């Protein structure tokens, strides 16, 4: 099984649109820097067993923070962050 955690931590990228998308989906009002800190913290704290590759995306599920991150594996670009529906 490939280790995606450190690849994501090392190479994650953001688009201008994703900052607004993350704020909207997570009901936040964070700056770009604060969003980057949040995403990095979630990726770092999530156990590797919660990194699932499906097609061209990696889904990172962090149950403690109740968040799922979606990252494109080819571009290492974060696509979105959503809350887990329980």
DSSP file (Angstrom, degrees, kcal/mol; ACC not computed):
  #  RESIDUE AA STRUCTURE BP1 BP2  ACC     N-H-->O    O-->H-N    N-H-->O    O-->H-N    TCO  KAPPA ALPHA  PHI   PSI    X-CA   Y-CA   Z-CA
    1    1 A X              0   0    0      0, 0.0     2,-0.1     0, 0.0     0, 0.0   0.000 360.0 360.0 360.0 129.6    0.0    0.0    0.0
    2    2 A X        -     0   0    0      1,-0.1     2,-0.9     2,-0.0     0, 0.0  -0.435 360.0-123.5 -73.2 143.5    1.4    3.4   -1.0
    3    3 A X        +     0   0    0      1,-0.2     4,-0.4    -2,-0.1    -1,-0.1  -0.780  36.8 167.4 -90.3 104.2    2.0    6.0    1.7
    4    4 A X     >  +     0   0    0     -2,-0.9     4,-2.8    44,-0.2     5,-0.3   0.705  57.8  80.9 -88.7 -22.0    0.0    9.0    0.6
    5    5 A X  H  > S+     0   0    0      1,-0.2     4,-2.5     2,-0.2     5,-0.2   0.918  98.4  36.3 -54.8 -53.2    0.3   10.9    3.9
    6    6 A X  H  > S+     0   0    0      2,-0.2     4,-2.0     1,-0.2    -1,-0.2   0.794 114.5  56.4 -77.3 -26.5    3.7   12.4    3.5
    7    7 A X  H  > S+     0   0    0     -4,-0.4     4,-1.9     2,-0.2    -1,-0.2   0.927 111.5  44.3 -64.7 -44.2    3.3   12.9   -0.3
    8    8 A X  H  X S+     0   0    0     -4,-2.8     4,-1.7     2,-0.2    -2,-0.2   0.937 113.8  49.5 -65.2 -47.1    0.2   15.0    0.5
    9    9 A X  H  < S+     0   0    0     -4,-2.5    -1,-0.2    -5,-0.3    -2,-0.2   0.880 115.8  43.7 -59.4 -38.6    1.9   16.9    3.3
   10   10 A X  H  < S+     0   0    0     -4,-2.0    -1,-0.2     1,-0.2    -2,-0.2   0.818 127.6  23.9 -77.2 -32.1    4.9   17.7    1.2
   11   11 A X  H  < S+     0   0    0     -4,-1.9    -2,-0.2    -5,-0.1    -1,-0.2   0.304  76.7 140.8-124.2   9.6    3.2   18.7   -2.1
   12   12 A X     <  -     0   0    0     -4,-1.7     2,-0.3    -5,-0.1    65,-0.2  -0.279  28.8-170.6 -60.8 138.5   -0.3   19.9   -1.3
   13   13 A X  B     -a   77   0A   0     63,-2.6    65,-2.3    62,-0.0     2,-0.3  -0.883   8.5-149.6-128.6 161.8   -1.4   22.9   -3.4
   14   14 A X        -     0   0    0     -2,-0.3     2,-0.3    63,-0.2    65,-0.1  -0.934   3.7-146.2-130.4 149.6   -4.4   25.2   -3.3
   15   15 A X     >  -     0   0    0     -2,-0.3     4,-0.8    63,-0.3     3,-0.3  -0.751  32.3-111.6-106.6 163.7   -6.4   27.2   -5.8
   16   16 A X  H >> S+     0   0    0     -2,-0.3     4,-0.8     1,-0.2     3,-0.6   0.892 117.0  52.9 -59.7 -39.5   -8.0   30.6   -5.1
   17   17 A X  H 3> S+     0   0    0      1,-0.2     4,-1.9     2,-0.2    -1,-0.2   0.804  97.0  65.6 -68.5 -29.1  -11.4   29.1   -5.4
   18   18 A X  H 3> S+     0   0    0     -3,-0.3     4,-2.8     1,-0.2     5,-0.2   0.810  92.5  61.2 -68.8 -28.3  -10.8   26.3   -2.9
   19   19 A X  H <X S+     0   0    0     -4,-0.8     4,-2.2    -3,-0.6    -1,-0.2   0.940 108.9  42.4 -62.2 -46.1  -10.4   28.7    0.0
   20   20 A X  H  X S+     0   0    0     -4,-0.8     4,-2.4     2,-0.2    -1,-0.2   0.884 113.4  53.3 -65.7 -38.8  -14.0   29.9   -0.4
   21   21 A X  H  X S+     0   0    0     -4,-1.9     4,-3.0     2,-0.2     5,-0.2   0.915 110.1  46.8 -62.8 -44.2  -15.2   26.4   -1.0
   22   22 A X  H  X S+     0   0    0     -4,-2.8     4,-2.4     2,-0.2     6,-0.2   0.928 112.2  50.0 -66.2 -44.5  -13.7   25.2    2.2
   23   23 A X  H  <>S+     0   0    0     -4,-2.2     5,-2.9    -5,-0.2     4,-0.5   0.921 115.4  44.4 -57.6 -43.8  -15.0   28.1    4.2
   24   24 A X  H ><5S+     0   0    0     -4,-2.4     3,-0.7     3,-0.2    -2,-0.2   0.944 115.1  45.9 -67.2 -49.0  -18.5   27.5    2.8
   25   25 A X  H 3<5S+     0   0    0     -4,-3.0    58,-0.4     1,-0.2    -2,-0.2   0.842 121.4  37.6 -65.9 -34.0  -18.5   23.7    3.2
   26   26 A X  T 3<5S-     0   0    0     -4,-2.4    -1,-0.2    -5,-0.2    -2,-0.2   0.365 109.1-120.5 -99.7   4.8  -17.2   23.8    6.8
   27   27 A X  T < 5 +     0   0    0     -3,-0.7     2,-0.2    -4,-0.5    -3,-0.2   0.942  67.3 134.8  56.4  52.4  -19.1   27.0    7.7
   28   28 A X      < -     0   0    0     -5,-2.9    -1,-0.2    -6,-0.2    -2,-0.0  -0.669  54.8-149.7-120.5 174.7  -16.0   28.9    8.6
   29   29 A X        +     0   0    0     -2,-0.2     2,-0.2    -3,-0.1    -9,-0.1  -0.370  43.9 152.8-140.9  56.9  -14.6   32.4    7.9
   30   30 A X        -     0   0    0    -11,-0.2    -7,-0.1     1,-0.1    -2,-0.1  -0.538  43.4-117.9 -92.3 152.7  -10.8   31.6    7.8
   31   31 A X     >  -     0   0    0     -2,-0.2     4,-2.3     1,-0.1     5,-0.2  -0.301  37.9-100.3 -73.9 169.6   -8.0   33.4    6.0
   32   32 A X  H  > S+     0   0    0      1,-0.2     4,-2.4     2,-0.2     5,-0.2   0.914 124.8  49.9 -58.2 -44.1   -6.0   31.5    3.4
   33   33 A X  H  > S+     0   0    0      1,-0.2     4,-2.2     2,-0.2    -1,-0.2   0.896 109.9  49.7 -63.9 -41.2   -3.2   30.9    5.9
   34   34 A X  H  > S+     0   0    0      2,-0.2     4,-2.4     1,-0.2    -1,-0.2   0.881 110.5  50.6 -67.2 -38.2   -5.6   29.6    8.6
   35   35 A X  H  X S+     0   0    0     -4,-2.3     4,-2.8     2,-0.2     5,-0.2   0.924 109.9  50.2 -64.2 -44.0   -7.1   27.2    6.1
   36   36 A X  H  X S+     0   0    0     -4,-2.4     4,-2.4     1,-0.2    -2,-0.2   0.897 111.2  48.9 -61.9 -40.1   -3.7   25.9    5.1
   37   37 A X  H  X S+     0   0    0     -4,-2.2     4,-2.4     2,-0.2    -1,-0.2   0.926 112.1  49.1 -62.8 -45.2   -2.8   25.4    8.7
   38   38 A X  H  X S+     0   0    0     -4,-2.4     4,-2.4     2,-0.2    -2,-0.2   0.931 112.8  46.2 -60.5 -48.2   -6.1   23.5    9.3
   39   39 A X  H  X S+     0   0    0     -4,-2.8     4,-2.7     1,-0.2     5,-0.2   0.923 113.2  49.2 -63.2 -45.3   -5.6   21.3    6.3
   40   40 A X  H  X S+     0   0    0     -4,-2.4     4,-2.7    -5,-0.2    -1,-0.2   0.908 111.7  49.5 -61.0 -42.0   -2.0   20.5    7.2
   41   41 A X  H  X S+     0   0    0     -4,-2.4     4,-2.6     2,-0.2    -2,-0.2   0.915 111.4  48.7 -63.6 -43.7   -3.0   19.7   10.8
   42   42 A X  H  X S+     0   0    0     -4,-2.4     4,-1.4     2,-0.2    -2,-0.2   0.938 113.5  46.5 -62.2 -47.3   -5.8   17.4    9.6
   43   43 A X  H  < S+     0   0    0     -4,-2.7     3,-0.3     1,-0.2    -2,-0.2   0.932 115.1  47.0 -60.9 -46.2   -3.5   15.6    7.2
   44   44 A X  H  < S+     0   0    0     -4,-2.7    -2,-0.2     1,-0.2    -1,-0.2   0.897 115.1  45.0 -63.4 -42.1   -0.7   15.2    9.8
   45   45 A X  H  < S+     0   0    0     -4,-2.6     2,-0.4    -5,-0.2    -1,-0.2   0.646  92.7  95.2 -80.5 -15.2   -3.0   14.0   12.6
   46   46 A X  S  < S-     0   0    0     -4,-1.4    16,-0.1    -3,-0.3     2,-0.0  -0.627  80.2-118.5 -83.3 131.3   -5.0   11.5   10.5
   47   47 A X    >   -     0   0    0     -2,-0.4     3,-2.4    14,-0.1    14,-0.2  -0.364  22.8-117.4 -66.5 145.4   -3.7    7.9   10.6
   48   48 A X  G >  S+     0   0    0      1,-0.3     3,-1.7     2,-0.2   -44,-0.2   0.752 110.9  69.8 -57.3 -26.3   -2.5    6.5    7.2
   49   49 A X  G 3  S+     0   0    0      1,-0.3    -1,-0.3     3,-0.0    -2,-0.1   0.651  92.6  60.3 -68.0 -12.5   -5.3    3.9    7.3
   50   50 A X  G <  S+     0   0    0     -3,-2.4    11,-2.1     2,-0.0     2,-0.7   0.184  81.0  96.2-100.6  15.5   -7.8    6.7    6.8
   51   51 A X  E <   -B   60   0A   0     -3,-1.7     2,-0.5     9,-0.2     9,-0.2  -0.933  55.6-179.0-103.2 112.2   -6.2    7.7    3.4
   52   52 A X  E     -B   59   0A   0      7,-2.6     7,-3.1    -2,-0.7     2,-0.6  -0.958  17.4-150.0-121.1 123.8   -8.2    6.0    0.7
   53   53 A X  E     +B   58   0A   0     -2,-0.5     2,-0.4     5,-0.2     5,-0.2  -0.810  19.3 172.7 -92.7 125.2   -7.4    6.4   -3.0
   54   54 A X  E >   -B   57   0A   0      3,-2.6     3,-1.9    -2,-0.6     2,-0.2  -0.956  62.8 -48.7-132.0 112.7  -10.4    6.1   -5.3
   55   55 A X  T 3  S-     0   0    0     -2,-0.4    18,-0.0     1,-0.3    -2,-0.0  -0.450 123.3 -16.7  63.1-125.7   -9.7    6.9   -9.0
   56   56 A X  T 3  S+     0   0    0     -2,-0.2    17,-2.8    -3,-0.1    18,-0.6   0.381 124.5  77.2 -93.6   3.8   -7.8   10.1   -9.2
   57   57 A X  E <   -BC  54  72A   0     -3,-1.9    -3,-2.6    15,-0.3     2,-0.5  -0.814  62.6-146.3-117.8 154.8   -8.6   11.3   -5.7
   58   58 A X  E     -BC  53  71A   0     13,-2.9    13,-2.4    -2,-0.3     2,-0.6  -0.974  15.0-154.8-112.8 132.3   -7.5   10.6   -2.2
   59   59 A X  E     -BC  52  70A   0     -7,-3.1    -7,-2.6    -2,-0.5     2,-0.6  -0.941   5.7-164.7-109.3 122.3  -10.1   10.8    0.5
   60   60 A X  E     -BC  51  69A   0      9,-2.5     9,-2.6    -2,-0.6     2,-0.6  -0.931   5.3-163.9-111.4 114.1   -8.7   11.6    4.0
   61   61 A X  E     - C   0  68A   0    -11,-2.1     2,-0.6    -2,-0.6     7,-0.2  -0.878   8.7-176.2-105.7 118.6  -11.2   10.9    6.8
   62   62 A X  E  >> - C   0  67A   0      5,-3.0     5,-2.1    -2,-0.6     4,-0.8  -0.921   3.4-175.7-114.6 104.6  -10.5   12.4   10.2
   63   63 A X  T  45S+     0   0    0     -2,-0.6    -1,-0.1     1,-0.2    21,-0.1   0.807  80.7  60.0 -71.6 -30.0  -13.2   11.3   12.6
   64   64 A X  T  45S+     0   0    0      1,-0.2    -1,-0.2     2,-0.1    -2,-0.0   0.892 116.9  32.1 -65.1 -38.9  -11.9   13.4   15.5
   65   65 A X  T  45S-     0   0    0      2,-0.2    -1,-0.2    -3,-0.1    -2,-0.2   0.494 105.8-128.6 -94.9  -5.7  -12.4   16.6   13.5
   66   66 A X  T  <5 +     0   0    0     -4,-0.8    18,-1.7     1,-0.2     2,-0.4   0.887  64.8 129.2  61.3  41.9  -15.5   15.2   11.7
   67   67 A X  E   < -CD  62  83A   0     -5,-2.1    -5,-3.0    16,-0.3     2,-0.5  -0.966  46.4-159.6-132.9 143.0  -13.9   16.2    8.3
   68   68 A X  E     -CD  61  82A   0     14,-3.0    14,-2.6    -2,-0.4     2,-0.4  -0.993  14.1-158.3-118.8 126.3  -13.2   14.5    5.0
   69   69 A X  E     -CD  60  81A   0     -9,-2.6    -9,-2.5    -2,-0.5     2,-0.5  -0.834   2.1-154.7-100.6 140.7  -10.6   16.0    2.7
   70   70 A X  E     +CD  59  80A   0     10,-2.6     9,-3.3    -2,-0.4    10,-1.3  -0.977  16.9 178.2-116.8 123.8  -10.6   15.3   -1.1
   71   71 A X  E     -CD  58  78A   0    -13,-2.4   -13,-2.9    -2,-0.5     2,-0.5  -0.987  30.6-124.9-129.7 132.4   -7.3   15.7   -2.8
   72   72 A X  E  >> -CD  57  77A   0      5,-2.6     4,-1.9    -2,-0.4     5,-0.6  -0.647  17.9-152.8 -74.8 122.3   -6.4   15.1   -6.5
   73   73 A X  T  45S+     0   0    0    -17,-2.8    -1,-0.2    -2,-0.5   -16,-0.1   0.791  89.8  52.7 -69.4 -29.3   -3.5   12.6   -6.5
   74   74 A X  T  45S+     0   0    0    -18,-0.6    -1,-0.2     1,-0.2   -17,-0.1   0.885 124.8  22.7 -75.5 -39.3   -2.2   13.8   -9.9
   75   75 A X  T  45S-     0   0    0      2,-0.1    -2,-0.2   -62,-0.0    -1,-0.2   0.542  93.6-132.3-103.6 -10.0   -1.9   17.5   -9.1
   76   76 A X  T  <5 +     0   0    0     -4,-1.9   -63,-2.6     1,-0.2     2,-0.4   0.771  57.9 147.9  58.9  27.6   -1.8   17.2   -5.2
   77   77 A X  E   < -aD  13  72A   0     -5,-0.6    -5,-2.6   -65,-0.2     2,-0.3  -0.791  52.1-123.2 -96.9 130.8   -4.4   19.9   -5.2
   78   78 A X  E     - D   0  71A   0    -65,-2.3   -63,-0.3    -2,-0.4    -7,-0.3  -0.561  26.0-175.9 -71.2 133.5   -7.1   20.0   -2.5
   79   79 A X  E     -     0   0A   0     -9,-3.3     2,-0.3     1,-0.4    -8,-0.2   0.855  56.1 -32.6 -97.3 -46.9  -10.5   19.9   -4.1
   80   80 A X  E     - D   0  70A   0    -10,-1.3   -10,-2.6   -59,-0.0    -1,-0.4  -0.983  41.4-136.6-164.2 169.4  -12.8   20.3   -1.0
   81   81 A X  E     + D   0  69A   0     -2,-0.3     2,-0.3   -12,-0.2   -12,-0.2  -0.992  27.6 177.4-135.9 131.2  -13.3   19.6    2.6
   82   82 A X  E     - D   0  68A   0    -14,-2.6   -14,-3.0    -2,-0.4     2,-0.2  -0.911  30.2-108.2-132.1 159.2  -16.7   18.4    3.9
   83   83 A X  E     - D   0  67A   0    -58,-0.4     2,-0.4    -2,-0.3   -16,-0.3  -0.583  39.1-107.6 -83.6 151.5  -18.1   17.4    7.2
   84   84 A X        -     0   0    0    -18,-1.7     2,-0.8    -2,-0.2    -1,-0.1  -0.650  27.7-133.7 -79.2 128.9  -18.9   13.7    7.9
   85   85 A X              0   0    0     -2,-0.4    -1,-0.0     1,-0.2   -19,-0.0  -0.752 360.0 360.0 -85.9 114.5  -22.6   13.0    7.9
   86   86 A X              0   0    0     -2,-0.8    -1,-0.2     0, 0.0    -2,-0.0   0.412 360.0 360.0-103.4 360.0  -23.4   10.9   10.9
